[in-house]
């Protein structure tokens, strides 16, 4: 993690993989394909973000083949594309830790991915954990709004001003969505 308790890109991918396994067991190949699909369709293809090894997560005891003892490392050559993986207790703990990470403003591709993952996996958290995450997402929007409104006051004319107006409107709507989710959660 970065010093501000936000996720580095490889941790965002780890969150995606672990969250998928919390949702249910997956074949190695299905998990890899799901991660590639989600990331590529959300932020575009990125070699930087696809470097996380599912095998490494198994080595670290975060995931394990379904037919192995809980958390037991089966060796680097024991996993193939048909191996069905399950999350371990350690993996669940890491998932919770990654979900609890802060969200970085200003929004960039990694932050956008983290927000999407938090929203995707929000139902897997307790009510209090969901409330904390929705608070953090609303706060991130507030920080972004301050920054963009400041920029808007300095450069609010012309085409840049129109673009900034659109960005501010999007953030206002997103903040309202997070606030409404807090009320319904």
C-alpha positions as CSV (number, residue, x, y, z in Angstrom):
1,X,0.0,0.0,0.0
2,X,1.0,3.6,-0.5
3,X,1.7,5.6,2.7
4,X,-1.9,7.1,2.6
5,X,-3.3,3.5,2.9
6,X,-4.5,3.4,-0.7
7,X,-3.9,0.4,-2.9
8,X,-1.1,0.0,-5.3
9,X,-2.0,-1.4,-8.7
10,X,-1.0,-5.0,-7.9
11,X,-3.1,-4.9,-4.7
12,X,-6.1,-3.7,-6.8
13,X,-5.7,-6.9,-8.9
14,X,-5.3,-9.0,-5.8
15,X,-8.5,-7.5,-4.5
16,X,-10.3,-8.5,-7.7
17,X,-9.0,-12.0,-7.6
18,X,-9.7,-12.5,-3.9
19,X,-13.1,-11.0,-4.1
20,X,-14.0,-13.3,-7.0
21,X,-12.9,-16.2,-4.9
22,X,-15.0,-15.0,-1.9
23,X,-18.0,-15.0,-4.3
24,X,-17.2,-18.7,-5.1
25,X,-14.6,-21.2,-6.2
26,X,-13.2,-20.7,-9.7
27,X,-11.1,-22.6,-12.1
28,X,-7.6,-21.1,-12.5
29,X,-8.3,-20.3,-16.2
30,X,-11.8,-18.8,-15.4
31,X,-10.3,-16.6,-12.7
32,X,-7.6,-15.3,-15.0
33,X,-10.0,-14.7,-17.8
34,X,-12.4,-12.9,-15.4
35,X,-9.7,-10.6,-14.2
36,X,-8.5,-9.8,-17.7
37,X,-12.1,-9.1,-18.8
38,X,-13.0,-6.9,-15.9
39,X,-9.8,-4.8,-16.0
40,X,-9.7,-4.4,-19.8
41,X,-13.3,-3.4,-20.0
42,X,-13.1,-0.9,-17.1
43,X,-9.8,0.8,-17.8
44,X,-8.4,-0.7,-20.9
45,X,-5.7,-3.3,-21.4
46,X,-2.8,-2.8,-19.1
47,X,0.3,-4.9,-18.7
48,X,1.1,-3.2,-15.4
49,X,-2.2,-4.4,-14.0
50,X,-2.2,-7.9,-15.3
51,X,1.1,-8.9,-13.7
52,X,-0.4,-10.4,-10.5
53,X,0.2,-14.2,-10.5
54,X,-2.6,-16.4,-9.3
55,X,0.1,-19.0,-8.5
56,X,1.8,-16.4,-6.2
57,X,-1.5,-16.0,-4.3
58,X,-1.5,-19.8,-3.8
59,X,2.1,-19.7,-2.7
60,X,1.3,-17.0,-0.2
61,X,-1.6,-19.1,1.2
62,X,-4.4,-16.7,0.0
63,X,-5.9,-19.3,-2.3
64,X,-5.6,-23.0,-2.7
65,X,-6.7,-25.8,-4.9
66,X,-10.0,-27.1,-3.8
67,X,-8.7,-30.6,-3.2
68,X,-5.6,-29.5,-1.1
69,X,-5.4,-29.1,2.7
70,X,-6.4,-25.6,3.7
71,X,-3.7,-23.2,2.7
72,X,-1.2,-25.9,1.7
73,X,1.2,-24.9,-1.1
74,X,1.1,-27.6,-3.7
75,X,4.1,-26.5,-5.7
76,X,4.6,-24.3,-8.8
77,X,3.8,-27.0,-11.3
78,X,0.7,-28.4,-9.6
79,X,-1.6,-25.7,-10.9
80,X,-3.0,-25.7,-14.4
81,X,-5.9,-24.0,-16.1
82,X,-8.4,-26.7,-14.9
83,X,-7.4,-26.4,-11.2
84,X,-10.3,-25.2,-9.1
85,X,-9.3,-22.7,-6.5
86,X,-10.8,-21.7,-3.3
87,X,-10.1,-18.8,-1.0
88,X,-8.3,-19.6,2.3
89,X,-8.9,-18.0,5.7
90,X,-5.8,-15.9,5.2
91,X,-7.1,-14.9,1.8
92,X,-10.4,-13.7,3.4
93,X,-8.4,-11.6,5.9
94,X,-6.4,-10.0,3.1
95,X,-9.6,-9.4,1.1
96,X,-11.1,-7.6,4.1
97,X,-7.9,-5.6,4.6
98,X,-7.8,-4.6,0.9
99,X,-11.5,-3.6,0.9
100,X,-10.8,-1.4,4.0
101,X,-8.1,0.5,2.2
102,X,-8.6,4.2,1.5
103,X,-9.5,5.5,-1.9
104,X,-7.1,8.0,-3.5
105,X,-8.1,11.3,-5.0
106,X,-7.6,12.5,-7.7
107,X,-9.2,9.8,-9.6
108,X,-7.0,8.0,-12.1
109,X,-7.3,4.6,-13.8
110,X,-6.2,2.6,-10.7
111,X,-8.6,4.6,-8.4
112,X,-11.4,4.0,-10.9
113,X,-10.6,0.3,-10.8
114,X,-10.5,0.3,-6.9
115,X,-13.9,2.1,-6.8
116,X,-15.5,-0.4,-9.2
117,X,-14.1,-3.3,-7.2
118,X,-15.3,-1.9,-3.9
119,X,-18.8,-1.4,-5.4
120,X,-18.7,-4.9,-6.9
121,X,-17.7,-6.6,-3.6
122,X,-19.6,-4.3,-1.2
123,X,-22.3,-6.9,-0.7
124,X,-19.7,-9.3,0.7
125,X,-19.0,-7.0,3.7
126,X,-20.8,-6.5,7.0
127,X,-23.3,-3.6,7.3
128,X,-20.8,-1.6,9.3
129,X,-18.0,-2.3,6.8
130,X,-20.3,-1.3,3.9
131,X,-21.1,2.0,5.7
132,X,-17.4,2.7,6.2
133,X,-16.7,2.1,2.5
134,X,-19.6,4.3,1.3
135,X,-18.3,7.1,3.7
136,X,-14.9,6.7,2.2
137,X,-16.2,6.9,-1.4
138,X,-18.3,9.9,-0.6
139,X,-15.3,11.6,1.0
140,X,-13.2,10.9,-2.1
141,X,-15.9,12.6,-4.2
142,X,-15.8,15.6,-1.9
143,X,-12.0,15.9,-2.2
144,X,-12.3,15.7,-6.0
145,X,-15.0,18.3,-6.1
146,X,-12.9,20.8,-4.1
147,X,-10.0,20.3,-6.4
148,X,-12.1,20.6,-9.6
149,X,-14.1,23.5,-8.4
150,X,-10.8,25.3,-7.6
151,X,-9.6,24.6,-11.1
152,X,-13.0,25.7,-12.4
153,X,-12.7,29.0,-10.7
154,X,-9.4,29.7,-12.3
155,X,-10.1,28.2,-15.8
156,X,-13.9,28.1,-16.0
157,X,-14.2,29.7,-19.5
158,X,-14.2,28.2,-23.0
159,X,-13.9,24.5,-23.8
160,X,-11.9,23.7,-20.7
161,X,-14.7,25.3,-18.6
162,X,-17.3,23.2,-20.3
163,X,-15.3,20.0,-19.7
164,X,-14.8,21.0,-16.0
165,X,-18.5,21.6,-15.7
166,X,-19.2,18.1,-17.0
167,X,-16.6,16.6,-14.6
168,X,-18.1,18.5,-11.6
169,X,-21.6,17.4,-12.6
170,X,-20.5,13.7,-12.8
171,X,-18.9,13.9,-9.3
172,X,-21.9,15.6,-7.8
173,X,-24.1,12.8,-9.2
174,X,-21.7,10.1,-8.0
175,X,-21.5,11.7,-4.5
176,X,-25.4,11.7,-4.4
177,X,-25.4,8.0,-5.4
178,X,-23.0,7.1,-2.5
179,X,-25.1,9.2,-0.1
180,X,-28.3,7.4,-1.3
181,X,-26.6,4.0,-0.9
182,X,-25.7,4.9,2.7
183,X,-29.3,5.6,3.4
184,X,-30.6,2.3,1.9
185,X,-27.8,0.1,3.3
